[in-house]
């Protein structure tokens, strides 16, 4: 069964402040169908925030 919902996030978890809400959200979404959580590798910073943001956005889409 493929995931009906998919959570994509750039980089690894930052700690309990971000993991706790995601865990709660995950439990709620599983009730409505399949769920998958994926971490996308962050783009290395090379001087331009816009360029990094654009590269990460392209990976997410």
PDB file of N, CA, C, O and CB in Angstrom:
ATOM      1  N   UNK A   1       0.848  -1.188   0.000  1.00  0.00           N
ATOM      2  CA  UNK A   1       0.000   0.000   0.000  1.00  0.00           C
ATOM      3  C   UNK A   1       0.883   1.237   0.000  1.00  0.00           C
ATOM      4  O   UNK A   1       1.779   1.370   0.834  1.00  0.00           O
ATOM      5  CB  UNK A   1      -0.959   0.006   1.223  1.00  0.00           C
ATOM      6  N   UNK A   2       0.637   2.109  -0.905  1.00  0.00           N
ATOM      7  CA  UNK A   2       1.421   3.340  -0.943  1.00  0.00           C
ATOM      8  C   UNK A   2       0.858   4.338   0.068  1.00  0.00           C
ATOM      9  O   UNK A   2      -0.302   4.253   0.472  1.00  0.00           O
ATOM     10  CB  UNK A   2       1.424   3.949  -2.372  1.00  0.00           C
ATOM     11  N   UNK A   3       1.698   5.269   0.458  1.00  0.00           N
ATOM     12  CA  UNK A   3       1.296   6.258   1.455  1.00  0.00           C
ATOM     13  C   UNK A   3       0.307   7.242   0.856  1.00  0.00           C
ATOM     14  O   UNK A   3       0.502   7.747  -0.249  1.00  0.00           O
ATOM     15  CB  UNK A   3       2.520   7.003   2.004  1.00  0.00           C
ATOM     16  N   UNK A   4      -0.741   7.501   1.591  1.00  0.00           N
ATOM     17  CA  UNK A   4      -1.712   8.490   1.161  1.00  0.00           C
ATOM     18  C   UNK A   4      -1.219   9.891   1.517  1.00  0.00           C
ATOM     19  O   UNK A   4      -1.464  10.859   0.797  1.00  0.00           O
ATOM     20  CB  UNK A   4      -3.087   8.217   1.801  1.00  0.00           C
ATOM     21  N   UNK A   5      -0.513   9.971   2.655  1.00  0.00           N
ATOM     22  CA  UNK A   5       0.064  11.232   3.098  1.00  0.00           C
ATOM     23  C   UNK A   5       1.568  11.067   3.221  1.00  0.00           C
ATOM     24  O   UNK A   5       2.058  10.005   3.606  1.00  0.00           O
ATOM     25  CB  UNK A   5      -0.555  11.691   4.443  1.00  0.00           C
ATOM     26  N   UNK A   6       2.292  12.122   2.892  1.00  0.00           N
ATOM     27  CA  UNK A   6       3.758  12.075   2.974  1.00  0.00           C
ATOM     28  C   UNK A   6       4.261  13.383   3.552  1.00  0.00           C
ATOM     29  O   UNK A   6       3.927  14.467   3.074  1.00  0.00           O
ATOM     30  CB  UNK A   6       4.396  11.812   1.577  1.00  0.00           C
ATOM     31  N   UNK A   7       5.077  13.256   4.599  1.00  0.00           N
ATOM     32  CA  UNK A   7       5.695  14.421   5.227  1.00  0.00           C
ATOM     33  C   UNK A   7       7.140  14.486   4.771  1.00  0.00           C
ATOM     34  O   UNK A   7       7.910  13.552   4.993  1.00  0.00           O
ATOM     35  CB  UNK A   7       5.598  14.355   6.789  1.00  0.00           C
ATOM     36  N   UNK A   8       7.503  15.578   4.141  1.00  0.00           N
ATOM     37  CA  UNK A   8       8.878  15.795   3.700  1.00  0.00           C
ATOM     38  C   UNK A   8       9.469  16.921   4.535  1.00  0.00           C
ATOM     39  O   UNK A   8       8.840  17.962   4.728  1.00  0.00           O
ATOM     40  CB  UNK A   8       8.946  16.130   2.171  1.00  0.00           C
ATOM     41  N   UNK A   9      10.683  16.703   5.027  1.00  0.00           N
ATOM     42  CA  UNK A   9      11.357  17.785   5.744  1.00  0.00           C
ATOM     43  C   UNK A   9      12.822  17.802   5.349  1.00  0.00           C
ATOM     44  O   UNK A   9      13.441  16.760   5.133  1.00  0.00           O
ATOM     45  CB  UNK A   9      11.204  17.624   7.283  1.00  0.00           C
ATOM     46  N   UNK A  10      13.349  18.986   5.262  1.00  0.00           N
ATOM     47  CA  UNK A  10      14.746  19.172   4.863  1.00  0.00           C
ATOM     48  C   UNK A  10      15.621  19.015   6.092  1.00  0.00           C
ATOM     49  O   UNK A  10      15.414  19.686   7.103  1.00  0.00           O
ATOM     50  CB  UNK A  10      14.969  20.566   4.196  1.00  0.00           C
ATOM     51  N   UNK A  11      16.593  18.132   6.001  1.00  0.00           N
ATOM     52  CA  UNK A  11      17.521  17.917   7.108  1.00  0.00           C
ATOM     53  C   UNK A  11      16.988  16.939   8.127  1.00  0.00           C
ATOM     54  O   UNK A  11      15.906  16.372   7.975  1.00  0.00           O
ATOM     55  CB  UNK A  11      17.834  19.219   7.781  1.00  0.00           C
ATOM     56  N   UNK A  12      17.771  16.756   9.165  1.00  0.00           N
ATOM     57  CA  UNK A  12      17.397  15.840  10.238  1.00  0.00           C
ATOM     58  C   UNK A  12      16.586  16.571  11.291  1.00  0.00           C
ATOM     59  O   UNK A  12      16.488  17.798  11.287  1.00  0.00           O
ATOM     60  CB  UNK A  12      18.642  15.202  10.869  1.00  0.00           C
ATOM     61  N   UNK A  13      16.008  15.793  12.191  1.00  0.00           N
ATOM     62  CA  UNK A  13      15.222  16.366  13.287  1.00  0.00           C
ATOM     63  C   UNK A  13      16.099  17.281  14.129  1.00  0.00           C
ATOM     64  O   UNK A  13      17.288  17.018  14.310  1.00  0.00           O
ATOM     65  CB  UNK A  13      14.605  15.252  14.165  1.00  0.00           C
ATOM     66  N   UNK A  14      15.523  18.331  14.632  1.00  0.00           N
ATOM     67  CA  UNK A  14      16.254  19.317  15.426  1.00  0.00           C
ATOM     68  C   UNK A  14      16.163  19.056  16.924  1.00  0.00           C
ATOM     69  O   UNK A  14      16.843  19.726  17.701  1.00  0.00           O
ATOM     70  CB  UNK A  14      15.737  20.699  15.126  1.00  0.00           C
ATOM     71  N   UNK A  15      15.357  18.117  17.339  1.00  0.00           N
ATOM     72  CA  UNK A  15      15.219  17.836  18.761  1.00  0.00           C
ATOM     73  C   UNK A  15      13.775  17.589  19.131  1.00  0.00           C
ATOM     74  O   UNK A  15      12.906  17.476  18.267  1.00  0.00           O
ATOM     75  CB  UNK A  15      15.777  18.977  19.586  1.00  0.00           C
ATOM     76  N   UNK A  16      13.527  17.507  20.433  1.00  0.00           N
ATOM     77  CA  UNK A  16      12.177  17.184  20.892  1.00  0.00           C
ATOM     78  C   UNK A  16      11.154  18.250  20.531  1.00  0.00           C
ATOM     79  O   UNK A  16       9.974  17.939  20.367  1.00  0.00           O
ATOM     80  CB  UNK A  16      12.182  16.981  22.378  1.00  0.00           C
ATOM     81  N   UNK A  17      11.581  19.495  20.406  1.00  0.00           N
ATOM     82  CA  UNK A  17      10.630  20.554  20.072  1.00  0.00           C
ATOM     83  C   UNK A  17      10.011  20.339  18.697  1.00  0.00           C
ATOM     84  O   UNK A  17       8.893  20.792  18.451  1.00  0.00           O
ATOM     85  CB  UNK A  17      11.315  21.912  20.124  1.00  0.00           C
ATOM     86  N   UNK A  18      10.722  19.650  17.789  1.00  0.00           N
ATOM     87  CA  UNK A  18      10.139  19.371  16.473  1.00  0.00           C
ATOM     88  C   UNK A  18       9.629  17.945  16.359  1.00  0.00           C
ATOM     89  O   UNK A  18       8.687  17.690  15.608  1.00  0.00           O
ATOM     90  CB  UNK A  18      11.160  19.630  15.387  1.00  0.00           C
ATOM     91  N   UNK A  19      10.228  17.010  17.085  1.00  0.00           N
ATOM     92  CA  UNK A  19       9.814  15.610  16.985  1.00  0.00           C
ATOM     93  C   UNK A  19       8.461  15.342  17.647  1.00  0.00           C
ATOM     94  O   UNK A  19       7.673  14.547  17.135  1.00  0.00           O
ATOM     95  CB  UNK A  19      10.865  14.721  17.607  1.00  0.00           C
ATOM     96  N   UNK A  20       8.187  15.990  18.768  1.00  0.00           N
ATOM     97  CA  UNK A  20       6.929  15.752  19.479  1.00  0.00           C
ATOM     98  C   UNK A  20       5.706  16.113  18.630  1.00  0.00           C
ATOM     99  O   UNK A  20       4.795  15.293  18.515  1.00  0.00           O
ATOM    100  CB  UNK A  20       6.909  16.552  20.775  1.00  0.00           C
ATOM    101  N   UNK A  21       5.651  17.294  18.038  1.00  0.00           N
ATOM    102  CA  UNK A  21       4.480  17.612  17.205  1.00  0.00           C
ATOM    103  C   UNK A  21       4.379  16.720  15.967  1.00  0.00           C
ATOM    104  O   UNK A  21       3.279  16.367  15.544  1.00  0.00           O
ATOM    105  CB  UNK A  21       4.531  19.070  16.775  1.00  0.00           C
ATOM    106  N   UNK A  22       5.513  16.361  15.393  1.00  0.00           N
ATOM    107  CA  UNK A  22       5.484  15.493  14.212  1.00  0.00           C
ATOM    108  C   UNK A  22       4.970  14.110  14.587  1.00  0.00           C
ATOM    109  O   UNK A  22       4.215  13.501  13.828  1.00  0.00           O
ATOM    110  CB  UNK A  22       6.888  15.388  13.576  1.00  0.00           C
ATOM    111  N   UNK A  23       5.377  13.602  15.767  1.00  0.00           N
ATOM    112  CA  UNK A  23       4.878  12.307  16.227  1.00  0.00           C
ATOM    113  C   UNK A  23       3.374  12.330  16.439  1.00  0.00           C
ATOM    114  O   UNK A  23       2.677  11.383  16.075  1.00  0.00           O
ATOM    115  CB  UNK A  23       5.573  11.901  17.516  1.00  0.00           C
ATOM    116  N   UNK A  24       2.880  13.393  17.017  1.00  0.00           N
ATOM    117  CA  UNK A  24       1.440  13.533  17.230  1.00  0.00           C
ATOM    118  C   UNK A  24       0.709  13.608  15.889  1.00  0.00           C
ATOM    119  O   UNK A  24      -0.316  12.952  15.696  1.00  0.00           O
ATOM    120  CB  UNK A  24       1.136  14.789  18.079  1.00  0.00           C
ATOM    121  N   UNK A  25       1.228  14.390  14.989  1.00  0.00           N
ATOM    122  CA  UNK A  25       0.630  14.547  13.666  1.00  0.00           C
ATOM    123  C   UNK A  25       0.620  13.216  12.922  1.00  0.00           C
ATOM    124  O   UNK A  25      -0.347  12.887  12.236  1.00  0.00           O
ATOM    125  CB  UNK A  25       1.390  15.608  12.851  1.00  0.00           C
ATOM    126  N   UNK A  26       1.718  12.441  13.065  1.00  0.00           N
ATOM    127  CA  UNK A  26       1.827  11.141  12.419  1.00  0.00           C
ATOM    128  C   UNK A  26       0.716  10.207  12.893  1.00  0.00           C
ATOM    129  O   UNK A  26       0.077   9.540  12.079  1.00  0.00           O
ATOM    130  CB  UNK A  26       3.201  10.520  12.697  1.00  0.00           C
ATOM    131  N   UNK A  27       0.487  10.156  14.190  1.00  0.00           N
ATOM    132  CA  UNK A  27      -0.571   9.296  14.738  1.00  0.00           C
ATOM    133  C   UNK A  27      -1.939   9.681  14.179  1.00  0.00           C
ATOM    134  O   UNK A  27      -2.743   8.818  13.826  1.00  0.00           O
ATOM    135  CB  UNK A  27      -0.590   9.380  16.273  1.00  0.00           C
ATOM    136  N   UNK A  28      -2.188  10.977  14.106  1.00  0.00           N
ATOM    137  CA  UNK A  28      -3.485  11.433  13.605  1.00  0.00           C
ATOM    138  C   UNK A  28      -3.676  11.103  12.128  1.00  0.00           C
ATOM    139  O   UNK A  28      -4.768  10.711  11.719  1.00  0.00           O
ATOM    140  CB  UNK A  28      -3.630  12.930  13.819  1.00  0.00           C
ATOM    141  N   UNK A  29      -2.634  11.256  11.331  1.00  0.00           N
ATOM    142  CA  UNK A  29      -2.755  11.043   9.890  1.00  0.00           C
ATOM    143  C   UNK A  29      -2.875   9.566   9.523  1.00  0.00           C
ATOM    144  O   UNK A  29      -3.476   9.230   8.503  1.00  0.00           O
ATOM    145  CB  UNK A  29      -1.564  11.646   9.181  1.00  0.00           C
ATOM    146  N   UNK A  30      -2.307   8.678  10.348  1.00  0.00           N
ATOM    147  CA  UNK A  30      -2.410   7.242  10.059  1.00  0.00           C
ATOM    148  C   UNK A  30      -3.849   6.757  10.112  1.00  0.00           C
ATOM    149  O   UNK A  30      -4.197   5.763   9.473  1.00  0.00           O
ATOM    150  CB  UNK A  30      -1.565   6.444  11.041  1.00  0.00           C
ATOM    151  N   UNK A  31      -4.674   7.443  10.860  1.00  0.00           N
ATOM    152  CA  UNK A  31      -6.095   7.071  10.929  1.00  0.00           C
ATOM    153  C   UNK A  31      -6.790   7.245   9.579  1.00  0.00           C
ATOM    154  O   UNK A  31      -7.760   6.549   9.279  1.00  0.00           O
ATOM    155  CB  UNK A  31      -6.813   7.910  11.994  1.00  0.00           C
ATOM    156  N   UNK A  32      -6.294   8.170   8.777  1.00  0.00           N
ATOM    157  CA  UNK A  32      -6.942   8.518   7.522  1.00  0.00           C
ATOM    158  C   UNK A  32      -6.345   7.815   6.319  1.00  0.00           C
ATOM    159  O   UNK A  32      -6.853   7.963   5.208  1.00  0.00           O
ATOM    160  CB  UNK A  32      -6.874   9.987   7.315  1.00  0.00           C
ATOM    161  N   UNK A  33      -5.295   7.064   6.511  1.00  0.00           N
ATOM    162  CA  UNK A  33      -4.675   6.349   5.398  1.00  0.00           C
ATOM    163  C   UNK A  33      -3.210   6.141   5.658  1.00  0.00           C
ATOM    164  O   UNK A  33      -2.721   6.457   6.742  1.00  0.00           O
ATOM    165  CB  UNK A  33      -4.871   7.099   4.091  1.00  0.00           C
ATOM    166  N   UNK A  34      -2.505   5.619   4.694  1.00  0.00           N
ATOM    167  CA  UNK A  34      -1.075   5.376   4.835  1.00  0.00           C
ATOM    168  C   UNK A  34      -0.312   6.666   5.072  1.00  0.00           C
ATOM    169  O   UNK A  34      -0.757   7.748   4.690  1.00  0.00           O
ATOM    170  CB  UNK A  34      -0.534   4.675   3.605  1.00  0.00           C
ATOM    171  N   UNK A  35       0.835   6.535   5.705  1.00  0.00           N
ATOM    172  CA  UNK A  35       1.636   7.714   6.022  1.00  0.00           C
ATOM    173  C   UNK A  35       3.105   7.378   5.883  1.00  0.00           C
ATOM    174  O   UNK A  35       3.540   6.300   6.288  1.00  0.00           O
ATOM    175  CB  UNK A  35       1.330   8.229   7.445  1.00  0.00           C
ATOM    176  N   UNK A  36       3.872   8.291   5.313  1.00  0.00           N
ATOM    177  CA  UNK A  36       5.322   8.122   5.191  1.00  0.00           C
ATOM    178  C   UNK A  36       6.004   9.429   5.563  1.00  0.00           C
ATOM    179  O   UNK A  36       5.521  10.515   5.241  1.00  0.00           O
ATOM    180  CB  UNK A  36       5.721   7.682   3.747  1.00  0.00           C
ATOM    181  N   UNK A  37       7.125   9.304   6.240  1.00  0.00           N
ATOM    182  CA  UNK A  37       7.922  10.475   6.624  1.00  0.00           C
ATOM    183  C   UNK A  37       9.290  10.339   5.980  1.00  0.00           C
ATOM    184  O   UNK A  37       9.942   9.303   6.111  1.00  0.00           O
ATOM    185  CB  UNK A  37       8.045  10.608   8.188  1.00  0.00           C
ATOM    186  N   UNK A  38       9.725  11.379   5.285  1.00  0.00           N
ATOM    187  CA  UNK A  38      11.010  11.334   4.582  1.00  0.00           C
ATOM    188  C   UNK A  38      11.816  12.588   4.894  1.00  0.00           C
ATOM    189  O   UNK A  38      11.285  13.699   4.928  1.00  0.00           O
ATOM    190  CB  UNK A  38      10.798  11.193   3.056  1.00  0.00           C
ATOM    191  N   UNK A  39      13.111  12.383   5.119  1.00  0.00           N
ATOM    192  CA  UNK A  39      14.032  13.499   5.302  1.00  0.00           C
ATOM    193  C   UNK A  39      14.786  13.713   3.999  1.00  0.00           C
ATOM    194  O   UNK A  39      15.310  12.763   3.418  1.00  0.00           O
ATOM    195  CB  UNK A  39      15.019  13.238   6.486  1.00  0.00           C
ATOM    196  N   UNK A  40      14.842  14.944   3.544  1.00  0.00           N
ATOM    197  CA  UNK A  40      15.542  15.307   2.320  1.00  0.00           C
ATOM    198  C   UNK A  40      16.868  15.949   2.707  1.00  0.00           C
ATOM    199  O   UNK A  40      16.919  16.782   3.612  1.00  0.00           O
ATOM    200  CB  UNK A  40      14.682  16.270   1.433  1.00  0.00           C
ATOM    201  N   UNK A  41      17.930  15.565   2.029  1.00  0.00           N
ATOM    202  CA  UNK A  41      19.260  16.091   2.332  1.00  0.00           C
ATOM    203  C   UNK A  41      19.292  17.604   2.086  1.00  0.00           C
ATOM    204  O   UNK A  41      18.865  18.073   1.031  1.00  0.00           O
ATOM    205  CB  UNK A  41      20.340  15.377   1.475  1.00  0.00           C
ATOM    206  N   UNK A  42      19.798  18.365   3.063  1.00  0.00           N
ATOM    207  CA  UNK A  42      19.870  19.815   2.873  1.00  0.00           C
ATOM    208  C   UNK A  42      20.961  20.201   1.864  1.00  0.00           C
ATOM    209  O   UNK A  42      21.971  19.513   1.716  1.00  0.00           O
ATOM    210  CB  UNK A  42      20.132  20.509   4.216  1.00  0.00           C
ATOM    211  N   UNK A  43      20.726  21.293   1.197  1.00  0.00           N
ATOM    212  CA  UNK A  43      21.691  21.831   0.239  1.00  0.00           C
ATOM    213  C   UNK A  43      22.799  22.548   1.007  1.00  0.00           C
ATOM    214  O   UNK A  43      22.510  23.330   1.913  1.00  0.00           O
ATOM    215  CB  UNK A  43      20.998  22.800  -0.777  1.00  0.00           C
ATOM    216  N   UNK A  44      24.053  22.295   0.663  1.00  0.00           N
ATOM    217  CA  UNK A  44      25.145  23.030   1.334  1.00  0.00           C
ATOM    218  C   UNK A  44      25.052  24.533   1.040  1.00  0.00           C
ATOM    219  O   UNK A  44      24.754  24.936  -0.084  1.00  0.00           O
ATOM    220  CB  UNK A  44      26.529  22.483   0.879  1.00  0.00           C
ATOM    221  N   UNK A  45      25.306  25.340   2.045  1.00  0.00           N
ATOM    222  CA  UNK A  45      25.236  26.787   1.871  1.00  0.00           C
ATOM    223  C   UNK A  45      26.466  27.274   1.110  1.00  0.00           C
ATOM    224  O   UNK A  45      27.601  26.969   1.477  1.00  0.00           O
ATOM    225  CB  UNK A  45      25.123  27.502   3.242  1.00  0.00           C
ATOM    226  N   UNK A  46      26.223  28.030   0.052  1.00  0.00           N
ATOM    227  CA  UNK A  46      27.321  28.551  -0.772  1.00  0.00           C
ATOM    228  C   UNK A  46      27.166  30.044  -1.013  1.00  0.00           C
ATOM    229  O   UNK A  46      27.475  30.533  -2.100  1.00  0.00           O
ATOM    230  CB  UNK A  46      27.384  27.811  -2.112  1.00  0.00           C
ATOM    231  N   UNK A  47      26.691  30.770  -0.012  1.00  0.00           N
ATOM    232  CA  UNK A  47      26.657  32.220  -0.108  1.00  0.00           C
ATOM    233  C   UNK A  47      25.332  32.857  -0.447  1.00  0.00           C
ATOM    234  O   UNK A  47      25.173  34.063  -0.255  1.00  0.00           O
ATOM    235  CB  UNK A  47      27.605  32.632  -1.086  1.00  0.00           C
ATOM    236  N   UNK A  48      24.372  32.095  -0.946  1.00  0.00           N
ATOM    237  CA  UNK A  48      23.097  32.685  -1.329  1.00  0.00           C
ATOM    238  C   UNK A  48      21.949  31.882  -0.714  1.00  0.00           C
ATOM    239  O   UNK A  48      21.742  30.713  -1.042  1.00  0.00           O
ATOM    240  CB  UNK A  48      22.961  32.742  -2.872  1.00  0.00           C
ATOM    241  N   UNK A  49      21.222  32.523   0.170  1.00  0.00           N
ATOM    242  CA  UNK A  49      20.085  31.858   0.803  1.00  0.00           C
ATOM    243  C   UNK A  49      19.039  31.483  -0.242  1.00  0.00           C
ATOM    244  O   UNK A  49      18.451  30.404  -0.177  1.00  0.00           O
ATOM    245  CB  UNK A  49      19.462  32.762   1.885  1.00  0.00           C
ATOM    246  N   UNK A  50      18.812  32.370  -1.197  1.00  0.00           N
ATOM    247  CA  UNK A  50      17.818  32.109  -2.234  1.00  0.00           C
ATOM    248  C   UNK A  50      18.183  30.886  -3.067  1.00  0.00           C
ATOM    249  O   UNK A  50      17.316  30.078  -3.400  1.00  0.00           O
ATOM    250  CB  UNK A  50      17.668  33.325  -3.138  1.00  0.00           C
ATOM    251  N   UNK A  51      19.465  30.747  -3.404  1.00  0.00           N
ATOM    252  CA  UNK A  51      19.905  29.593  -4.197  1.00  0.00           C
ATOM    253  C   UNK A  51      19.711  28.292  -3.423  1.00  0.00           C
ATOM    254  O   UNK A  51      19.287  27.285  -3.990  1.00  0.00           O
ATOM    255  CB  UNK A  51      21.381  29.749  -4.601  1.00  0.00           C
ATOM    256  N   UNK A  52      20.019  28.316  -2.135  1.00  0.00           N
ATOM    257  CA  UNK A  52      19.828  27.128  -1.294  1.00  0.00           C
ATOM    258  C   UNK A  52      18.344  26.789  -1.210  1.00  0.00           C
ATOM    259  O   UNK A  52      17.957  25.630  -1.360  1.00  0.00           O
ATOM    260  CB  UNK A  52      20.414  27.356   0.128  1.00  0.00           C
ATOM    261  N   UNK A  53      17.528  27.788  -0.974  1.00  0.00           N
ATOM    262  CA  UNK A  53      16.084  27.582  -0.865  1.00  0.00           C
ATOM    263  C   UNK A  53      15.514  27.029  -2.173  1.00  0.00           C
ATOM    264  O   UNK A  53      14.677  26.126  -2.150  1.00  0.00           O
ATOM    265  CB  UNK A  53      15.379  28.903  -0.492  1.00  0.00           C
ATOM    266  N   UNK A  54      15.955  27.558  -3.300  1.00  0.00           N
ATOM    267  CA  UNK A  54      15.477  27.077  -4.597  1.00  0.00           C
ATOM    268  C   UNK A  54      15.881  25.628  -4.854  1.00  0.00           C
ATOM    269  O   UNK A  54      15.082  24.839  -5.357  1.00  0.00           O
ATOM    270  CB  UNK A  54      16.009  27.964  -5.712  1.00  0.00           C
ATOM    271  N   UNK A  55      17.121  25.278  -4.510  1.00  0.00           N
ATOM    272  CA  UNK A  55      17.602  23.912  -4.716  1.00  0.00           C
ATOM    273  C   UNK A  55      16.836  22.924  -3.838  1.00  0.00           C
ATOM    274  O   UNK A  55      16.476  21.838  -4.293  1.00  0.00           O
ATOM    275  CB  UNK A  55      19.106  23.824  -4.422  1.00  0.00           C
ATOM    276  N   UNK A  56      16.586  23.298  -2.579  1.00  0.00           N
ATOM    277  CA  UNK A  56      15.836  22.417  -1.683  1.00  0.00           C
ATOM    278  C   UNK A  56      14.385  22.294  -2.127  1.00  0.00           C
ATOM    279  O   UNK A  56      13.797  21.216  -2.037  1.00  0.00           O
ATOM    280  CB  UNK A  56      15.903  22.936  -0.244  1.00  0.00           C
ATOM    281  N   UNK A  57      13.809  23.380  -2.601  1.00  0.00           N
ATOM    282  CA  UNK A  57      12.432  23.339  -3.095  1.00  0.00           C
ATOM    283  C   UNK A  57      12.318  22.420  -4.308  1.00  0.00           C
ATOM    284  O   UNK A  57      11.337  21.688  -4.439  1.00  0.00           O
ATOM    285  CB  UNK A  57      11.948  24.753  -3.455  1.00  0.00           C
ATOM    286  N   UNK A  58      13.301  22.453  -5.186  1.00  0.00           N
ATOM    287  CA  UNK A  58      13.293  21.580  -6.360  1.00  0.00           C
ATOM    288  C   UNK A  58      13.350  20.113  -5.945  1.00  0.00           C
ATOM    289  O   UNK A  58      12.704  19.268  -6.564  1.00  0.00           O
ATOM    290  CB  UNK A  58      14.472  21.914  -7.287  1.00  0.00           C
ATOM    291  N   UNK A  59      14.119  19.808  -4.901  1.00  0.00           N
ATOM    292  CA  UNK A  59      14.182  18.430  -4.398  1.00  0.00           C
ATOM    293  C   UNK A  59      12.857  17.975  -3.815  1.00  0.00           C
ATOM    294  O   UNK A  59      12.473  16.815  -3.965  1.00  0.00           O
ATOM    295  CB  UNK A  59      15.269  18.302  -3.346  1.00  0.00           C
ATOM    296  N   UNK A  60      12.162  18.881  -3.155  1.00  0.00           N
ATOM    297  CA  UNK A  60      10.887  18.525  -2.546  1.00  0.00           C
ATOM    298  C   UNK A  60       9.799  18.270  -3.586  1.00  0.00           C
ATOM    299  O   UNK A  60       8.910  17.445  -3.379  1.00  0.00           O
ATOM    300  CB  UNK A  60      10.444  19.619  -1.602  1.00  0.00           C
ATOM    301  N   UNK A  61       9.880  18.979  -4.691  1.00  0.00           N
ATOM    302  CA  UNK A  61       8.867  18.800  -5.736  1.00  0.00           C
ATOM    303  C   UNK A  61       9.277  17.677  -6.639  1.00  0.00           C
ATOM    304  O   UNK A  61       8.563  17.358  -7.590  1.00  0.00           O
ATOM    305  CB  UNK A  61       8.660  20.089  -6.546  1.00  0.00           C
TER     306      UNK A  61
END
